[in-house]
Amino acid sequence: MFTNRSFPRFPDGLRNSVAVALLVAALQGAAALAEDASGAPILTIIVTRHGVRSYSPLVGANDTCDKAEAVDNDEAADNNSPSAKYKWADWNPGDPTCPIKANDLTRHGYVLMTIMGNYYRNRLKADRKRQQFDCGQLFVYADVDQRTLGTAHALVEGLCTSPSAVKIFHEVDPNNKDPLFNATEWTSKNGGIVPELSNCAIRWSATAAPIKVPCSYPDASLPTKVFNSQLSQFKELLDKRCIQGCDHLGRDPFFQDADNKHLASLKGQVDTARTYSENVFLEYAQCGDITAPDSLVPSKASPVDLDELQKGLEVHVGGYAINGRDDFMNKDRTAVYNPFIRGETLLWHIVALMDQRAGRTGLGPITKGAIPGELDVKSGKSVVIFSGHDTQLAALGGMLDAHWLPPAASNIVRDDMPPGSALVFDLLNQNGAYRVQVRFATMARDRFRKEAPLGDDWLHDGVGLYPVTIGACGGATCDLSQLEAVASDNARRGGKDIVAYGWTVNDAGAPKDPKNVDGVFDPKWTKCP
C-alpha cells in the first residue's frame, strides 16, 4: 500500500514488475543524455492506438473465422437488433485457413503504421535539434493482442527499418489483462471499484445533473437529443446498407450500472452509433466501399457519403466523452472517475518516467537491484512507445482534461482517436525548469487509403502532430509538478488504491505476435492505391 498520501511510493510488490522494468529501461544511464536548455525534448513518450483492424462481427453479419462475440450482448439477445439489419463487410481474405480473426491488425494497417513510424523518426530528428535519434534510444511496450504487438513491430520498422530492430516487451501471460492498458480487471480483483462513484460519474456526464451523492437520475435521453441531427444524418448512410426493417437505430437509452467488476456506461442509440461509425470508418480506412461492403471493385465514397460518416464520427466522439472520459456534459473535474480506474496506472508510469529522467523523486524512488538483468541497460532510453488502444487515449484525455483539434483539412473530428493515432508527451528542460508538452499525432482521413511512403515533403504528406490543450494544467503545457499532482492525488479513489502493480513482463515471443508484415493479411475486397 502507498505510504505517503501526497507522493505515494511504489509498493514492495512493484519490484520485479513492469513499472520498474519500464522506468529503468527507459531512463538508465540518463547521464549519457546531456541537458538541453534549448527546449528540445529530452524524453518522448508515445501512447499509440493500434493500426487499422478488422472489427468484431455484429449479430447477423458475416462472421470472421473465430466467430467472435457480438459487439453488444444486450443487442445479441434481441432478434430485432439493428446490427442484423445492415450489411457489414466480410473481413475473411478468402483463405480457407482463415488467417484474419476479429479485431486483428490487417496488412494494410501494418503498412500504415510503418508510415507513422517513419514520420516519428523524421519528427524526432527535427524536434531534437542538436541531439540525434538512433534506435538504441528506443524502448517499446505493447499490449498482448495481435493488433497491438503487430503495431509495435510496424512502428519499429518505420523508425529503424527492421521490425525486429528493437525488442517488444509485454505481459508474460497472454490471458491476463495488462493493467498498463486497462487496469479495470486488476482493480476489481483488488476491491478497488466503487460502483456508486462509477454510476454517478456516467449520470453526471450524460445529464449535466447537479452533483450530489447518492445519485439517481433515470432519464438517459439527453445525449440522444443532443445528437439528434448527427444520428439522423449518419442513419442515412446506414440505410444505404439496409437489408430489411431499418426503422430504428438501437434501443432507447438507459444507464447500465457498475458492479464490483464492471464500470457503468450509457447504452442506447448514441453507444450503438458510436460502434457502427467506428466500423464504417475501419472499412473506409481499409479502402473499402462504405455503402457496398464487400464490393470487389475499387471503392468510391461520394462527398455526401463522407459527410454522413463524419456525422457518425461526431457521435462516436460523444459516446467516448460520456463512457470513456466522464466529461460530456458536466465539467466538474471532481466527478471524473472511470478514466482513472482504466488509466491511472498508465498515467502514473508516464509521470514516473519523466520524474526519473528529470532526477526527481515525486512519485517515489526506484530500487535498482530488483531490475531483471536483461533490462539493466547501460545507455539512456529517451523514446518510449506504449502500443495500446483508443481506451488509453480516452482515459488520458479524461484524466488530464486534454483536447485536440486537428485542422479542418484533415477531416479528423475533434477529440477523435482514429487507428494509429497517438498522444505524444515531450519532457522539456527549459533552463532547469521541467515542462511537459502534449501533442496529438494522426493521419488525415484520406491518407488512410494510401500506402505510398512519405515523400520528401513529409511535413505535408497527410500525417501531422497537433497541439493538445491540457485543462488539468490550465494551458498548452504543464509544469512537471502539475502532472505529479494529478497522478499522486488520484492514486486513491473512493478510499481505494487504484495503481496496479505486481505483473510480469518479458520480451519473449507472445502467442499472438505476427512479428512482421508477413504475419498479417487483408480482406479480399481491399483495393488501396
N, C-alpha and C positions, 0 to 999 in steps of 0.2 A: 504494500500500500504506500501511497505517497506520504512523505513525512513533513512536507512543507507546503502550506496552502498557496502561498504566493508563487513560489518557484519549486514545484514538486520535483523530487529526484526520481531517476529511474528505479523501479523496484528491483530487488535482487534477482527475481525471476527473469528480468530482461536480459541478463548476461547470457552469452551464447545464443542470443536471439537475433532476429533480423535487424532490430534497431541498432544494436552495437555494430553488427556487421556493416550496415549501410553507413553509419557515421564514420567509422574508421576507414572503410574502403574509399569513401568519398573525400576524406579530409586528412588521412595520414600523410605525414611529410609536408604539412602545409607551409613549412618554412621555405620549401623549394619554390613556392609561388610568391614572387615579390609583391609587396604592397603597390597598388596603383592609385595614385592620388588624382589621376586624370578623370576618374569617374567611370572607367571601363569596368565591366563585371569581373569580379574575382571568383564568383561561383554562380553557375547557372543550373537551375533545376527545372526540367521539362516534365510536366504531368500531362500525358497524352491519352486521348481516346484511341482505341484500335482503328484500323482502316475499314474500308467497305466490306461488309459481311453479308452472308445470306440471312434471311430472317426466320424467326420461329414460325412454323406453319400455323395458320389460323384454322378454325373449325370449318370444315368443308373445302379447304384449299388443297392444292397439290402438295402432298407431304414430301419433305426431303427424306432421305433414306432412313434416318433414325427415328422417324415418327415422333418428333418432339412434341411435348405437351402444348396445349393451346395457350395463347397469349393470356387469356383471362379465364380462370376457372369458373367464374360466375356465368360468363357467356357460354362456356362449353356445356353447361347444364341446360341451356336454352336452345331448343330446336329452331327457334326463330332468330337466332343470333345473327346480327348484321354481317359478321365475318363470313358466313356461308353464302351471303347474298351477292358478294363481289368476286370478280376474277382476280386471282393472285398468281404471281409468276412461279413457275416450277424451277427451282434452283439446281436440280439434278443435271449434270452435264451430259447425260445420255450414256454414261459408262455403267455397265452392269455391276461394277464393284462399288458404285455409289460413293465416290470419294468426298463429296460435299455433304456435310451434316448441317443441321440447323445452327445458325449463328457462327458459322465458320468464316474466317477471312478468305476472300477469293484471290485468285491470281491477280486480277485487275487491282484489287485493294492492296495487295502486296506491292505492285509496281508503283502505285500512287504514294505509298509510304516510303519507298526508296527516294522518290522525288522530294518528299518532305525532309528526309534525312539529308539530302544534298542541299536543300535550302538552309537547314540548320547549320551545316558546315560553312556555307558562304556567310551566313549571318554571324556565326561565332567569330569568324576571321575578321569581319568588318567591325563588329562591336568591340573586340578586344584590343584593337589598335596596336599597341606595342607588343602584346603577347600573341604568340602563335598557338593555334589549336592543333593537337595531334591526338590520335585515338588512345594513347596511353593515359590521357586525362579523363577518359570516359568510363562511367560506371552505369550499368543498366540492370534494372529490376523489373520483372514482369509478373502479372497475374498468371495463373496456371492454365488458362484457357488457350485453345488453339489460336484464336484470333489475337490475343494479347502477346503470346510468345512469337507468333509469326510477325506481328507488327514490330516487335523489338528487333528481330533479325533484319527486317526490311530497313528500319531506321539505321541500324549499324551498317548495313550495306551502302546506304546512301551517304553516310558520314565517312565510312572507312574503306569503301569499295568491295569489301568481303563481308558476307553475313555472319561469318564466324570469327571476325577480327577481334571481337570483344565478348567475354563470357556473359551469358544471360543468367542472372540469379533469380530464384523463385522459391516459393514454399515447397518443401520436400514432398508432402502428401498431396497429390492432385485432387483428392476427395475433400480436402479441407477448404473452407472459405478463408482466404488470406486476409487477415484483419487490416492490412495496409490498404486494401482496395475496398473492403466493406466490412466494417467491424461489428455489424449488427448481430451476426451469429455469435461471435465471441462475447459481445456484451450481454446477450441474452443468457448464454450459458453461465455467466458470472453474476447474474441477477442485476444487471445494470440498467435495464429498460424500465422506465416509469410510465406505464400506459397512459395515465391521465395527462402527463405532460405532452406526450405524442398526440393524443386526441385533441387537446386544446390547441396545440400549435397548428394542426391542419385546419381546425374550425376557424381560428383567428385569421389564418392566411386566406381562406376561401370566402370569408363572410365579412371581414372588417368589423366584427362584433367587438364590443368593449372587452378589454382583457380583465377577466376575473376567474377565479377558481373556486368551486368546480365549474366547468363549462358544459353547457348542454344546449347546443344550437342545432336543431334537427333540419333546418332549411338549408339544403346544399345547392340550391338552384342558381345562386348569384353568378358563378363563373360561366354557366351556360348562357345566361342573359348577357353578360359582358361580351362573350364571344359569339353572339348570335349571328352577326353578319359574316364573320370568318367561317363559322361552321356551315352556313348556308352555301357560301361560295366553294368551300372545299368539297361539300357533298355533290356539287355539280360535276366535279372531276370524278368522284367515286361513281356517280350514276352512269358515266360513260363506260364503266367496267361492270355494270349491274348484270347479274344473272337472272334474278327474279325477286320481286317483292321488296325493292329498296326504298321503303317508305319512311324509315327512321334510321337514326344513327346512334345506336347504343341505348342503354337503359336510362331511366330517369336517374338523376344524380342522387347519390347517397354517400354518407361517411362510413367507411369501413374502419371500425375501431381497432386500436392496438391491443395486443396482449403481451404476455411475457416473452414472446419470441418474435413478434412482428410489429412493425411500426404502422401507424394509422395512415390512411390515404383517402382521397376523394375518388369515387368511382362514378361512371356515367358517361355522358356524351363527350365531355372535354377529354377525359382519360382515353376513351376509345379513339377519338380523332387524333390524339397525341400518338398512339401506336400506329394507326393507319397512315398518317402523314410521314412518319419515320420510315415505314415500309415502302411507301411510294418513292420517297427520296432515295432509299437504297437501290430501288430498281433504276431510277434515273442515273444515279452515280455509277451504276454498273453498265451504263449505256443501253438500258432497256427502254421499251416504249411504255410510257406511263398511262396510256389509255388502252393499249392492247398488249398486256403482259404475254410473254412467250412468243411474240412475233419474231420471226427469224430474218426479217428484212431490216436494213438499217433504220433505226428509230428516229422519229422526229417528234418534237413536242412544240405545239403552237404557243405563241405568246399568251393566249387565253389559258391553255392548259397549265403553263408555268405559273401564271398569276394565281390560279386556283390552288396549285400546290403550295405556293408561297403563303396563302391564307391558312392552309392547314398547318404549315410550319409555325405560324404565329400562335396557333392553338397549342402546338407541340411545346413551344417555349412556356406558354401559360400553364400547361399541365405540370411542367417541371418546376415552375415558380411556386405552385401550390404544394405538390407532393415531394419535390426534391430540395427546395430551398426555403420553404416556410415563409416566403416574403411576397406573395402575390398582392394581397390587399392590405394587410396590417403591417405597418412599418416599425412597430416596437421591437427593437432588437432583443429585448429580454425574452420575447416569446419564441425565438428560434430554438428549436430543439432537435428535430430529426436529422438535419445535416451534421450536427455534432456527433450523434450516435454513429452515423455512417463514416464520417470523415475526420473526426478529431485525431485519431491515431496517425493518419497521413499528415495532417497539419502539424502535429507535434514533431514528426520526423523532419518535415521541411524546415521548421524553425530551428530544431536542434542541429541540423546540418549547417545552417547559417551561423548559429552560435559557435559551433566548433571551428568553423573557418575563420570567424572573427576573433577567436580566442576568448570567448565569453562563456560563462557558466550559468546563464539564466535558467536553462532547463535541466541543470544537473550535470555532474562530472561523469565521464565515461571511464570504465575500468579496462585499461588496455590489455591486461593479462588474460581476459576472457575471450579475446578475439580468436576465431578459428584461424589456423595457420595460413590457409590459402588466401585469406582476406587481409593479412597483416602486411599490406603493401608498403613499399618504401617511398614511392613517389606520390605527389599530391594529385587527387582527383578533383577536377574543377568543373566537370559537367556530369550531372546525374539525370537519368531518364527513368521515370516510372511509367510503364506501359499498362494502362488500365482501361477504364470505361467512362462513358459520359456521367455515370453516377458520381465519380470523383470530382469532375468539373463542376457539376451542380452543387455538390456538398461544399466544395471550396468557395463557390460563389455565394452560397447561403451563409456560411460561417463568417466570411470576410465582407459581406455586402458588396461583392465585386460585380461590376457590369462592364460589358464590352459592346462596341458598336462598329463593326466593320463598315467600310464605305458602301454607299448605295450600289455602286457598280459591281460589287462582289455578289450581290443578291443573297447574302447571308443575313438571316434575321438577327436582330439584337438579342444577345444572350443565348443564341442557339449554340449547339455543340456538335457540328456535323462530324462524320467519320474522319479520323486523323487529326482533328483539331486539338489544341493544347493550351494550357496555361503555362507561361514561361516566367519563372521567378529569377530575377537577377539581384545578387548581392553586390552593392557598390560601396567602395571605400572612398569617401569623399573627404580627403584630408583628415582621416581618422574618425570621421563620423560615418557609421554604417547605416545605409539606407537600402530599401528594397523597392524595386520597380517590378510590376507585373504586366505582361503583355499577352495578347491572345493571338495564337497562330492558326491560320486556316487557309484552305484553298477556296478560291471563288467557286461559285456554283458550276459554271461552265467548265472549269478546269478539271472537275471530277471525271469528265468524259474524254480526257486527252491523256495518252500515255507518253507523249513526247517528253524527253528530259528537259530540264530547264535550259533556256538559251543564254546567250552572253548577257542579255539584259534581264538577269534573273530577278531583279527587284520589281519588274513589271511583267511577270510571266504567270500571273494567276495565283500566286502564293504570297501571303502577307503576314505581317506581325503588327498588331494594332494595340493602342493604349487601353489599359484597364483602369477604371476608377475604383478605389477601394474605400467604401463607406466607413469601414471599421477604423480607418486611419484618417478619414476626412479629406482625402485628396488622391492625387495620381500616384504618390509614392508613400511609403511607410518608413518611419524610424524602425530599426530592428527591435527596439524595446517595445514598440506598439504591437508587433506580431507576437513577441514573447508574452505580452499581457493577454492577448486573445487566446493563445494556446494554453497558458497556465491557468487562467481564470476559468476555462471551460473543461479542464481535466476531470472535474467532478460536476455532474449534473444531477439534480434531484437527490443529492446526497450519495451518489454512486460514482465510483471510479470508472471512467469510460476509455482510458488509453490502454489499448491492448498490448500484451507482451507475452513472451514465452513460446513463440512458434519457431520452427526450424527452417533454415534455408540452405540451399547449395546451388551449384552451377551444373549439376549432373543433368543429362538429357531428361526432360519431362515427357511422359507418355504422349501428350497431345502436341508436342513441339514439331512443326513442319520443317524447321531448320533453314529452309531456303525456298526460292520460288518454285523449285521442282516438287515441293510438297503441298502446293495449293492449286486450286482449279477454278475454272469459270463455268457458269451455266452455258448451255449451248446457244442461248439467244444473245450472248454478249457480242456486240458489234461496235468496238471502240476504234475511233480513227487513230 
